[in-house]
Every structure is written in structure tokens, then in C-alpha cells.
Amino acid sequence: MSARRTAAAMLMLAALGGCADSAPPAAPASPPDVVKPADPSRDGARAGQWARAESERDKRPIAWQYREDFAVAPPRQLPQLLVVSQGLKIPYVGQVDPALQQGFAVREQRLLDALKDKAELVAVLDWSQQHDWFFYADASVTRESVTLALGDVGGHDVRVTLENDAQQQFYGTLKQRVSGSP
């Protein structure tokens, strides 16, 4: 991950100060093509215990879904922070489009299947025009292997970055910002 990308992620984390993890608040009636946010565990498809936290940055909503129990018992040494970022044509403003969510779920499942024994998904971010998956991965994971696992993404702008984070600083900061505990 570049220094610029790391700084951007940390700024988004900073925007979560005082934000508590919880289920999404009840929303007023939504148009028929928009549904409220799904369970952050994706109805059990994601390993572990998941929570959702929301805030704002630059007057735009930020939605984090994150694994609450990863720091409690990480299964093995995973020294790399892997970030898979998908660019969006329409800025995220809190909407949950079923077709878009289905595309995210398909790509996430491809990543989970390919990285099954090599990485753990710890967070997902929606902000502005991006959807990011954050994994902790072992040293065998490369950008090329992740890109290959994604396959054809149908013209979507997708970036894959890796950064050494053996101390899990990213995850620790995220947990601290959303829950006030390391």
C-alpha cells in the first residue's frame, strides 16, 4: 500500500472517532429499489463476528464492516495488509443497491475462496467512489495471485496493494476508533 493510500485509510479511520459499532439505525421508508444495509456477516458467509460502524468524512457517509474477533485469536501469523479496492461510478451516499451488492458479494467470495488458507478478511469499507476489502495475508500472497483470483471484473477499476503490517496497526486503529478499545 502506498504511503498516500495508507494516509487516506488512516484519515477515514480518524473520521470514525466516537462512532460506536452497532447495527445500522432504522431508516425512513426507502424507495423500492433501495434496501437497508445487510447483516455485516453476510448472513454467516464471513468467518467470525462482524459489526458495522458508520460516520462521515468530507460530508460523505463512510460505512465500515469489520471483524470484531480477529484480534482476540488470529489463527496464524499474517504479516501483510492486503487491500483490494474497487472503484465505483456512482459515489456511495448510504444507498444499498441490490445489484451492486450482489457484484460485491461475488467478488468477495472469489477472494475468500482463493485466499482461503492464506488470508483473513478483517474489514470492508464503502466511502465516496470506492469499495475496499482489507485482509491480513501470509507472505505467499502476491498482487498477481489476487488479481488472478478476481478474474474478469467487467470493466471495474480494481487495485490490489500489499503492505507490511505484522503488528496489525491498521486493525488495531480501526478497532480503537469504532469501539474505543484496542
Residue pairs with C-beta under 8 A, 6 or more apart in sequence:
1 9
1 81
1 83
1 161
1 162
1 163
2 161
5 83
5 161
6 163
9 83
9 125
9 132
9 170
10 173
11 57
12 57
12 62
12 125
12 127
13 173
13 174
13 177
14 177
15 55
15 56
15 57
15 62
16 53
16 55
16 62
16 64
16 174
16 177
16 178
17 177
19 53
19 54
19 55
19 177
19 178
20 53
20 178
20 179
21 51
21 52
21 53
21 66
21 68
21 178
21 179
22 51
22 52
22 53
23 52
24 36
24 37
24 52
24 54
27 36
30 36
33 97
33 98
34 95
34 96
34 97
35 96
35 98
36 96
37 52
37 63
37 96
38 96
38 101
39 50
40 46
40 50
40 51
40 52
40 65
40 66
40 124
41 48
41 49
41 50
42 50
42 105
42 108
45 105
45 109
46 67
46 112
46 121
47 67
47 120
47 121
48 67
48 68
48 69
48 70
49 67
49 68
49 69
50 65
50 66
50 67
50 68
51 65
51 66
51 68
51 178
52 63
52 64
52 65
53 63
53 64
53 66
53 178
54 61
54 62
54 63
54 64
55 61
55 62
56 62
57 127
58 128
60 91
60 92
60 93
60 127
60 128
61 92
61 93
61 94
61 126
61 127
62 125
62 126
62 127
63 92
63 94
63 125
63 126
63 127
64 123
64 124
64 125
64 174
64 178
65 123
65 124
65 125
66 122
66 123
66 124
66 174
66 175
66 178
67 120
67 121
67 122
67 123
68 175
68 179
70 120
70 122
70 136
70 171
71 168
71 171
71 172
71 175
71 182
74 120
74 136
74 168
75 120
76 138
77 138
77 166
78 119
78 120
78 136
78 137
78 138
79 136
79 138
79 139
79 164
79 165
79 166
80 136
80 137
80 138
80 139
80 141
80 162
80 163
80 164
80 165
81 134
81 135
81 136
81 137
81 162
81 163
81 164
81 165
81 170
82 115
82 119
82 134
82 135
82 136
82 137
82 141
82 146
82 160
82 161
82 162
83 132
83 133
83 134
83 135
83 159
83 160
83 161
83 162
83 163
84 111
84 132
84 133
84 135
84 146
84 150
84 158
84 159
84 160
85 130
85 131
85 132
85 158
85 159
85 160
85 161
86 104
86 107
86 130
86 131
86 132
86 153
86 156
86 157
86 158
87 129
87 130
87 156
87 157
87 158
87 159
88 100
88 129
88 130
88 131
89 129
90 129
91 128
91 129
92 126
92 127
92 128
92 129
92 130
92 131
104 131
107 150
107 153
108 121
108 124
108 133
110 149
110 150
110 151
111 121
111 133
111 135
111 146
111 149
111 150
112 121
113 149
114 145
114 146
114 148
114 149
115 135
115 137
115 141
115 146
115 149
118 137
118 138
118 140
118 141
119 135
119 136
119 137
119 138
119 141
120 135
120 136
120 137
121 133
121 134
121 135
122 134
122 135
122 136
122 171
122 174
123 133
123 134
123 171
123 174
124 131
124 132
124 133
124 134
125 131
125 132
125 134
134 170
134 171
136 165
136 168
136 171
137 162
141 162
142 162
143 160
143 161
143 162
146 160
147 158
147 160
150 158
165 171
172 182
175 181
175 182
176 182
